[in-house]
Amino acid sequence: MVRLCLNVLALFAIIIAAGLMWQDFVSNQPSVLLGQIWFEIAPQSLQVSEAIIERYIDPCGLIMALGCSPFLWHPIIASVLQWPAVLFFALLAVIFNLIGRLFPRIKSKKRNYNRDSF
């Protein structure tokens, strides 16, 4: 069941990547960035997620005794948001597909419908 869900997510990511690739081909503008898409869909959630990640998820922002500056949002997530969206969704599809292959396939029982096999 997990394998099926991951394969469906990979299929959705492939469809999104194909749509974005088509949009890049037909437009005269440069590739659409992932952060630009996120900002166009929900600009407030972008700011809220930055604050939440820096304050509550990043270990350097969460534990002051470490004495380091937060590193999750600005070097990592901000650089991913500068990637072309096609690249991100294509990589996401590959990752979902590879993780889905780790789970065993559910094998169904073969039924014998011959009348002579009773």
DSSP file (Angstrom, degrees, kcal/mol; ACC not computed):
  #  RESIDUE AA STRUCTURE BP1 BP2  ACC     N-H-->O    O-->H-N    N-H-->O    O-->H-N    TCO  KAPPA ALPHA  PHI   PSI    X-CA   Y-CA   Z-CA
    1    1 A M     >        0   0    0      0, 0.0     4,-2.1     0, 0.0     5,-0.1   0.000 360.0 360.0 360.0 -39.5    0.0    0.0    0.0
    2    2 A V  H  >  +     0   0    0      1,-0.2     4,-2.5     2,-0.2     5,-0.2   0.895 360.0  53.7 -66.1 -39.0    2.9    2.4    0.8
    3    3 A R  H  > S+     0   0    0    101,-0.2     4,-2.2     1,-0.2    -1,-0.2   0.910 108.2  49.5 -62.2 -41.8    4.5    1.5   -2.5
    4    4 A L  H  > S+     0   0    0      2,-0.2     4,-2.2     1,-0.2    -1,-0.2   0.916 110.6  49.6 -63.7 -43.7    1.3    2.4   -4.4
    5    5 A C  H  X S+     0   0    0     -4,-2.1     4,-2.3     1,-0.2    -2,-0.2   0.911 112.0  47.9 -62.8 -42.1    1.0    5.7   -2.6
    6    6 A L  H  X S+     0   0    0     -4,-2.5     4,-2.3     1,-0.2    -1,-0.2   0.874 111.2  50.8 -67.3 -36.2    4.6    6.6   -3.3
    7    7 A N  H  X S+     0   0    0     -4,-2.2     4,-2.2    -5,-0.2    -1,-0.2   0.878 110.1  49.9 -68.0 -36.4    4.2    5.6   -7.0
    8    8 A V  H  X S+     0   0    0     -4,-2.2     4,-2.4     2,-0.2    -2,-0.2   0.912 111.0  49.2 -66.9 -42.1    1.0    7.8   -7.2
    9    9 A L  H  X S+     0   0    0     -4,-2.3     4,-2.3     1,-0.2    -2,-0.2   0.894 110.7  51.0 -63.0 -38.9    3.0   10.7   -5.7
   10   10 A A  H  X S+     0   0    0     -4,-2.3     4,-2.2     2,-0.2    -2,-0.2   0.897 109.2  51.1 -64.0 -39.5    5.8   10.1   -8.2
   11   11 A L  H  X S+     0   0    0     -4,-2.2     4,-2.3     2,-0.2    -2,-0.2   0.913 109.9  49.0 -64.3 -42.5    3.2   10.1  -11.0
   12   12 A F  H  X S+     0   0    0     -4,-2.4     4,-2.4     1,-0.2    -2,-0.2   0.900 110.9  50.6 -62.5 -40.3    1.8   13.5   -9.8
   13   13 A A  H  X S+     0   0    0     -4,-2.3     4,-2.5     2,-0.2    -2,-0.2   0.879 110.2  50.0 -65.8 -37.1    5.3   14.9   -9.6
   14   14 A I  H  X S+     0   0    0     -4,-2.2     4,-2.6     2,-0.2    -2,-0.2   0.903 110.5  49.8 -66.2 -40.8    6.0   13.8  -13.1
   15   15 A I  H  X S+     0   0    0     -4,-2.3     4,-2.3     2,-0.2    -2,-0.2   0.918 112.7  46.6 -64.6 -42.8    2.8   15.3  -14.4
   16   16 A I  H  X S+     0   0    0     -4,-2.4     4,-2.5     2,-0.2    -2,-0.2   0.922 113.4  49.0 -64.3 -43.4    3.6   18.6  -12.7
   17   17 A A  H  X S+     0   0    0     -4,-2.5     4,-2.3     1,-0.2    -2,-0.2   0.894 111.1  50.0 -63.5 -39.7    7.2   18.5  -14.1
   18   18 A A  H  X S+     0   0    0     -4,-2.6     4,-2.4     2,-0.2    -1,-0.2   0.906 111.3  48.9 -65.9 -40.4    5.9   17.8  -17.6
   19   19 A G  H  X S+     0   0    0     -4,-2.3     4,-2.1     2,-0.2    -2,-0.2   0.906 113.0  46.7 -65.0 -41.4    3.4   20.7  -17.4
   20   20 A L  H  X S+     0   0    0     -4,-2.5     4,-2.1     2,-0.2    -2,-0.2   0.864 111.3  52.1 -68.4 -34.9    6.1   23.1  -16.1
   21   21 A M  H  X S+     0   0    0     -4,-2.3     4,-2.1     2,-0.2    -2,-0.2   0.908 109.5  49.3 -66.8 -40.8    8.5   21.9  -18.8
   22   22 A W  H  X S+     0   0    0     -4,-2.4     4,-2.2     1,-0.2    -2,-0.2   0.907 109.7  51.8 -63.3 -40.8    5.8   22.5  -21.5
   23   23 A Q  H  X S+     0   0    0     -4,-2.1     4,-1.5     1,-0.2    -1,-0.2   0.882 109.3  50.5 -62.8 -38.3    5.3   26.0  -20.0
   24   24 A D  H  < S+     0   0    0     -4,-2.1    -1,-0.2     1,-0.2    -2,-0.2   0.874 110.7  49.9 -66.8 -36.3    9.0   26.6  -20.2
   25   25 A F  H  < S+     0   0    0     -4,-2.1    -2,-0.2     1,-0.2    -1,-0.2   0.897 114.2  42.0 -69.9 -40.1    9.1   25.5  -23.9
   26   26 A V  H  < S+     0   0    0     -4,-2.2     2,-0.2    -5,-0.1    -1,-0.2   0.705 104.6  73.9 -84.8 -18.7    6.2   27.6  -25.1
   27   27 A S  S  < S-     0   0    0     -4,-1.5     4,-0.0    -5,-0.2     0, 0.0  -0.626  71.4-141.1 -95.0 156.1    7.1   30.8  -23.2
   28   28 A N  S    S+     0   0    0     -2,-0.2    -1,-0.1     2,-0.0    -4,-0.1   0.364  75.9  95.1 -91.4   4.3    9.9   33.2  -24.1
   29   29 A Q  S    S-     0   0    0      1,-0.1    -2,-0.1    -5,-0.0     3,-0.1  -0.504  85.1 -93.8 -92.1 162.3   10.7   33.7  -20.4
   30   30 A P        -     0   0    0      0, 0.0    -1,-0.1     0, 0.0     3,-0.1  -0.186  63.5 -64.2 -67.5 170.1   13.4   31.9  -18.4
   31   31 A S        -     0   0    0      1,-0.1     2,-0.3    53,-0.0   -10,-0.1  -0.165  56.2-107.1 -57.5 145.9   12.4   28.8  -16.4
   32   32 A V        -     0   0    0    -12,-0.2    53,-2.9    -3,-0.1    54,-0.4  -0.604  34.2-132.6 -77.1 131.8   10.0   29.3  -13.5
   33   33 A L  B  >  -A   84   0A   0     -2,-0.3     4,-1.9    51,-0.3     5,-0.2  -0.534  11.9-124.3 -85.2 152.5   11.7   29.0  -10.1
   34   34 A L  H  > S+     0   0    0     49,-2.4     4,-2.2    46,-0.3     5,-0.2   0.902 112.1  51.1 -62.6 -42.6   10.3   26.9   -7.3
   35   35 A G  H  > S+     0   0    0     46,-2.6     4,-2.4    48,-0.3    -1,-0.2   0.840 106.8  54.8 -64.4 -33.3   10.2   29.9   -4.9
   36   36 A Q  H  > S+     0   0    0     45,-0.4     4,-2.2     2,-0.2    -1,-0.2   0.904 108.5  48.0 -67.0 -41.0    8.4   32.0   -7.5
   37   37 A I  H  X S+     0   0    0     -4,-1.9     4,-2.1     2,-0.2    -2,-0.2   0.931 112.6  48.5 -64.2 -44.6    5.6   29.4   -7.8
   38   38 A W  H  X S+     0   0    0     -4,-2.2     4,-2.7     1,-0.2    -2,-0.2   0.906 111.9  49.8 -62.0 -41.7    5.3   29.1   -4.0
   39   39 A F  H  < S+     0   0    0     -4,-2.4    -1,-0.2     1,-0.2    -2,-0.2   0.868 110.8  49.7 -66.5 -36.0    5.1   32.9   -3.7
   40   40 A E  H  < S+     0   0    0     -4,-2.2    -1,-0.2     2,-0.2    -2,-0.2   0.861 115.9  42.6 -70.6 -33.9    2.4   33.1   -6.4
   41   41 A I  H  < S-     0   0    0     -4,-2.1    -2,-0.2     1,-0.2    -3,-0.2   0.956 139.2  -5.9 -77.0 -51.6    0.3   30.4   -4.8
   42   42 A A     X  +     0   0    0     -4,-2.7     4,-1.0    -5,-0.2    -1,-0.2  -0.702  60.3 176.8-148.4  89.0    0.6   31.5   -1.1
   43   43 A P  H  > S+     0   0    0      0, 0.0     4,-1.2     0, 0.0     3,-0.2   0.842  82.8  53.7 -67.1 -32.8    3.0   34.4   -0.3
   44   44 A Q  H  > S+     0   0    0      1,-0.2     4,-2.3     2,-0.2     5,-0.2   0.853 102.8  56.8 -71.0 -32.8    2.1   34.5    3.4
   45   45 A S  H  > S+     0   0    0      1,-0.2     4,-2.5    -3,-0.2    -1,-0.2   0.810 101.2  58.5 -69.1 -26.9    2.9   30.8    3.9
   46   46 A L  H  X S+     0   0    0     -4,-1.0     4,-1.6     2,-0.2    -1,-0.2   0.925 110.3  41.7 -65.1 -44.4    6.4   31.3    2.6
   47   47 A Q  H  X S+     0   0    0     -4,-1.2     4,-2.0     2,-0.2    -2,-0.2   0.891 115.3  50.5 -69.7 -39.9    7.1   33.9    5.3
   48   48 A V  H  X S+     0   0    0     -4,-2.3     4,-2.5     1,-0.2    -2,-0.2   0.910 109.5  50.2 -66.1 -41.8    5.5   31.9    8.0
   49   49 A S  H  X S+     0   0    0     -4,-2.5     4,-2.5     1,-0.2     5,-0.2   0.864 107.8  54.1 -67.6 -33.5    7.4   28.7    7.1
   50   50 A E  H  X S+     0   0    0     -4,-1.6     4,-2.3     2,-0.2    -1,-0.2   0.938 111.5  45.0 -62.0 -45.0   10.6   30.6    7.2
   51   51 A A  H  X S+     0   0    0     -4,-2.0     4,-2.1     2,-0.2     5,-0.3   0.909 114.4  48.3 -65.2 -42.0    9.9   31.8   10.7
   52   52 A I  H  X>S+     0   0    0     -4,-2.5     4,-2.8     2,-0.2     5,-1.0   0.922 113.5  46.5 -65.8 -44.0    8.7   28.4   11.9
   53   53 A I  I  X>S+     0   0    0     -4,-2.5     5,-2.7     1,-0.2     4,-0.7   0.919 115.0  46.1 -66.7 -42.5   11.8   26.6   10.5
   54   54 A E  I  <5S+     0   0    0     -4,-2.3    -1,-0.2    -5,-0.2    -2,-0.2   0.859 123.9  32.4 -68.9 -33.9   14.3   29.1   11.8
   55   55 A R  I  <5S+     0   0    0     -4,-2.1    -2,-0.2    -5,-0.2    -3,-0.2   0.867 133.2  18.3 -92.0 -38.1   12.7   29.2   15.3
   56   56 A Y  I  <5S+     0   0    0     -4,-2.8    -3,-0.2    -5,-0.3    -2,-0.1   0.672 127.6  34.6-114.8 -20.0   11.3   25.8   16.0
   57   57 A I  I  <<S+     0   0    0     -5,-1.0    -3,-0.2    -4,-0.7    -4,-0.2   0.811  92.3  85.7-106.3 -40.1   12.8   23.2   13.6
   58   58 A D  S  ><S-     0   0    0     -5,-2.7     4,-2.0    -6,-0.2     3,-0.3  -0.469  70.8-143.6 -65.9 125.4   16.4   24.3   13.1
   59   59 A P  H  > S+     0   0    0      0, 0.0     4,-2.4     0, 0.0     7,-0.2   0.837  99.0  52.3 -63.4 -31.6   18.6   22.9   15.9
   60   60 A C  H  4 S+     0   0    0      1,-0.2     7,-0.2     2,-0.2     8,-0.2   0.835 114.1  42.6 -73.3 -31.0   20.7   26.1   16.1
   61   61 A G  H  4 S+     0   0    0     -3,-0.3    -1,-0.2    -8,-0.2     3,-0.1   0.759 117.6  47.4 -81.4 -24.8   17.7   28.3   16.4
   62   62 A L  H  < S+     0   0    0     -4,-2.0     2,-0.7     1,-0.2    -2,-0.2   0.881 113.3  45.0 -83.3 -41.5   16.0   25.9   18.9
   63   63 A I    ><  -     0   0    0     -4,-2.4     3,-1.2    -5,-0.2     4,-0.4  -0.894  62.6-172.5-110.5 106.3   18.9   25.3   21.3
   64   64 A M  G >  S+     0   0    0     -2,-0.7     3,-1.1     1,-0.2    -1,-0.1   0.746  79.0  72.2 -70.0 -22.8   20.7   28.5   22.1
   65   65 A A  G 3  S+     0   0    0      1,-0.3    -1,-0.2     2,-0.1    -5,-0.1   0.713  84.2  68.9 -67.6 -18.5   23.5   26.7   24.0
   66   66 A L  G <  S-     0   0    0     -3,-1.2    -1,-0.3    -7,-0.2    -2,-0.2   0.828  90.0-150.7 -69.1 -30.0   24.8   25.4   20.6
   67   67 A G    <   +     0   0    0     -3,-1.1     2,-0.3    -4,-0.4    -3,-0.1   0.740  50.0 121.1  70.4  24.2   25.9   29.0   19.8
   68   68 A C        -     0   0    0     -8,-0.2    -1,-0.2     1,-0.0    -2,-0.1  -0.777  65.2-107.3-115.4 163.1   25.6   28.7   16.1
   69   69 A S        -     0   0    0     -2,-0.3    -9,-0.1     1,-0.1    -8,-0.1  -0.597  48.4 -87.7 -86.0 150.9   23.5   30.6   13.6
   70   70 A P        +     0   0    0      0, 0.0     4,-0.1     0, 0.0    -1,-0.1  -0.299  45.8 177.2 -58.6 138.4   20.4   28.9   12.0
   71   71 A F      > +     0   0    0      3,-0.1     5,-0.8     2,-0.1   -17,-0.1   0.496  56.2  77.6-124.2  -7.6   21.4   26.9    8.9
   72   72 A L  I   >S+     0   0    0      3,-0.1     5,-2.4   -19,-0.1     4,-0.4   0.947  99.3  35.2 -74.6 -47.0   18.3   25.2    7.5
   73   73 A W  I   >S+     0   0    0      3,-0.2     5,-3.2     4,-0.2     6,-0.3   0.989 119.1  38.8 -75.7 -58.5   16.5   28.0    5.8
   74   74 A H  I   5S+     0   0    0      1,-0.2     5,-0.2     3,-0.2    -2,-0.1   0.935 125.6  27.2 -72.0 -49.2   19.1   30.3    4.3
   75   75 A P  I   5S+     0   0    0      0, 0.0    -1,-0.2     0, 0.0     4,-0.2   0.902 135.0  26.1 -78.1 -32.7   21.8   28.1    3.0
   76   76 A I  I  ><S+     0   0    0     -5,-0.8     4,-1.7    -4,-0.4    -3,-0.2   0.955 127.8  30.3 -94.6 -65.0   19.7   25.0    2.3
   77   77 A I  I  ><S+     0   0    0     -5,-2.4     4,-2.2     1,-0.2    -3,-0.2   0.881 118.6  54.6 -69.3 -38.0   16.0   25.8    1.7
   78   78 A A  H  4<S+     0   0    0     -5,-3.2     4,-0.5     1,-0.2    -1,-0.2   0.868 108.9  48.9 -64.3 -34.6   16.6   29.2    0.1
   79   79 A S  H >4 S+     0   0    0     -6,-0.3     3,-0.7    -5,-0.2    -1,-0.2   0.865 109.6  51.6 -72.8 -33.6   19.0   27.6   -2.4
   80   80 A V  H >< S+     0   0    0     -4,-1.7     3,-1.5     1,-0.2   -46,-0.3   0.862 104.3  58.1 -67.3 -34.6   16.4   24.9   -3.3
   81   81 A L  T 3< S+     0   0    0     -4,-2.2   -46,-2.6     1,-0.3   -45,-0.4   0.669 100.3  58.5 -69.0 -15.0   13.8   27.7   -3.8
   82   82 A Q  T <  S+     0   0    0     -3,-0.7    -1,-0.3    -4,-0.5    -2,-0.2   0.470  86.6 101.7 -90.2  -3.5   16.1   29.2   -6.5
   83   83 A W  S <  S-     0   0    0     -3,-1.5   -49,-2.4    -4,-0.2   -48,-0.3  -0.413  88.8 -94.0 -74.1 153.9   16.1   25.9   -8.5
   84   84 A P  B  >  -A   33   0A   0      0, 0.0     4,-1.8     0, 0.0     3,-0.3  -0.494  32.8-128.2 -63.2 139.3   13.9   25.6  -11.6
   85   85 A A  H  > S+     0   0    0    -53,-2.9     4,-2.5     1,-0.2     5,-0.2   0.822 106.6  60.0 -63.5 -30.9   10.6   24.1  -10.6
   86   86 A V  H  > S+     0   0    0    -54,-0.4     4,-2.1     1,-0.2    -1,-0.2   0.926 105.7  48.0 -61.9 -44.3   11.0   21.4  -13.3
   87   87 A L  H  > S+     0   0    0     -3,-0.3     4,-2.4     2,-0.2     5,-0.2   0.912 111.5  50.1 -63.0 -43.7   14.2   20.1  -11.8
   88   88 A F  H  X S+     0   0    0     -4,-1.8     4,-2.3     1,-0.2    -2,-0.2   0.937 113.4  43.9 -62.0 -48.3   12.7   20.0   -8.3
   89   89 A F  H  X S+     0   0    0     -4,-2.5     4,-1.9     2,-0.2    -1,-0.2   0.829 112.8  52.5 -70.9 -30.4    9.6   18.1   -9.3
   90   90 A A  H  X S+     0   0    0     -4,-2.1     4,-2.0    -5,-0.2    -1,-0.2   0.922 111.9  45.6 -67.9 -43.4   11.6   15.7  -11.5
   91   91 A L  H  X S+     0   0    0     -4,-2.4     4,-2.5     1,-0.2    -2,-0.2   0.876 110.9  54.0 -65.1 -36.7   14.0   14.9   -8.6
   92   92 A L  H  X S+     0   0    0     -4,-2.3     4,-2.5    -5,-0.2    -1,-0.2   0.893 107.7  50.2 -63.5 -40.2   11.0   14.5   -6.3
   93   93 A A  H  X S+     0   0    0     -4,-1.9     4,-2.2     2,-0.2    -2,-0.2   0.904 111.1  48.6 -64.8 -41.5    9.5   12.0   -8.7
   94   94 A V  H  X S+     0   0    0     -4,-2.0     4,-2.6     2,-0.2    -2,-0.2   0.915 112.0  49.1 -64.6 -42.5   12.7   10.0   -8.8
   95   95 A I  H  X S+     0   0    0     -4,-2.5     4,-2.6     2,-0.2     5,-0.2   0.931 111.8  48.0 -64.1 -45.4   13.0   10.1   -5.0
   96   96 A F  H  X S+     0   0    0     -4,-2.5     4,-2.2     1,-0.2    -1,-0.2   0.906 113.1  49.1 -60.8 -40.8    9.4    8.9   -4.5
   97   97 A N  H  X S+     0   0    0     -4,-2.2     4,-1.4     2,-0.2    -2,-0.2   0.916 112.1  47.3 -65.9 -43.4   10.0    6.1   -7.1
   98   98 A L  H  X S+     0   0    0     -4,-2.6     4,-0.6     1,-0.2    -2,-0.2   0.899 113.4  47.4 -66.7 -40.7   13.2    4.9   -5.5
   99   99 A I  H >X S+     0   0    0     -4,-2.6     3,-1.1     1,-0.2     4,-0.6   0.884 108.8  56.2 -66.7 -36.7   11.7    4.9   -2.0
  100  100 A G  H >< S+     0   0    0     -4,-2.2     3,-0.8     1,-0.3    -1,-0.2   0.812  99.7  59.8 -63.9 -29.9    8.7    3.1   -3.3
  101  101 A R  H 3< S+     0   0    0     -4,-1.4    -1,-0.3     1,-0.2    -2,-0.2   0.693  93.0  67.1 -72.2 -17.2   11.0    0.3   -4.7
  102  102 A L  H << S+     0   0    0     -3,-1.1    -1,-0.2    -4,-0.6    -2,-0.2   0.781  88.7  77.2 -71.7 -26.3   12.2   -0.4   -1.1
  103  103 A F  S << S-     0   0    0     -3,-0.8     2,-0.0    -4,-0.6     0, 0.0  -0.634  92.4-108.0 -86.7 142.4    8.8   -1.6   -0.1
  104  104 A P        -     0   0    0      0, 0.0     2,-0.3     0, 0.0  -101,-0.2  -0.338  31.1-112.9 -70.5 150.3    7.8   -5.1   -1.2
  105  105 A R        -     0   0    0     -4,-0.1     2,-0.6  -102,-0.1    -4,-0.0  -0.620  28.6-118.4 -80.5 138.0    5.2   -5.6   -3.8
  106  106 A I        -     0   0    0     -2,-0.3     2,-0.5     1,-0.0    -1,-0.1  -0.675  28.9-149.9 -79.0 120.7    1.9   -7.2   -2.7
  107  107 A K        -     0   0    0     -2,-0.6     2,-0.2     3,-0.0    -1,-0.0  -0.804   6.1-145.4 -97.0 128.7    1.5  -10.4   -4.5
  108  108 A S        -     0   0    0     -2,-0.5     2,-0.3     1,-0.1     0, 0.0  -0.603  24.3-104.1 -90.4 153.1   -2.0  -11.5   -5.2
  109  109 A K        -     0   0    0     -2,-0.2     2,-0.5     1,-0.1    -1,-0.1  -0.568  32.7-125.1 -75.5 134.9   -3.1  -15.1   -5.3
  110  110 A K        -     0   0    0     -2,-0.3     2,-0.4    -3,-0.0    -1,-0.1  -0.677  24.6-145.1 -81.4 130.5   -3.6  -16.5   -8.7
  111  111 A R        -     0   0    0     -2,-0.5     2,-0.7     2,-0.0    -1,-0.0  -0.773   2.0-141.1 -98.9 140.5   -7.0  -18.1   -9.0
  112  112 A N        -     0   0    0     -2,-0.4     5,-0.0     1,-0.1    -2,-0.0  -0.890  18.0-179.8-102.2 114.8   -7.6  -21.1  -11.1
  113  113 A Y        +     0   0    0     -2,-0.7     2,-0.2     3,-0.0    -1,-0.1   0.228  39.1 122.6-100.6  13.5  -10.9  -20.8  -13.0
  114  114 A N    >   -     0   0    0      1,-0.1     3,-0.7     3,-0.0    -2,-0.1  -0.544  57.8-143.7 -75.6 141.0  -10.7  -24.2  -14.7
  115  115 A R  G >  S+     0   0    0      1,-0.2     3,-0.8    -2,-0.2    -1,-0.1   0.738  96.2  61.6 -75.6 -22.4  -13.7  -26.5  -14.1
  116  116 A D  G 3  S+     0   0    0      1,-0.2    -1,-0.2     2,-0.1    -2,-0.0   0.544  84.9  77.7 -82.6  -5.6  -11.5  -29.6  -14.1
  117  117 A S  G <         0   0    0     -3,-0.7    -1,-0.2     1,-0.2    -2,-0.1   0.345 360.0 360.0 -90.2   8.7   -9.3  -28.5  -11.2
  118  118 A F    <         0   0    0     -3,-0.8    -1,-0.2    -4,-0.0    -2,-0.1   0.524 360.0 360.0 -69.7 360.0  -11.8  -29.4   -8.4
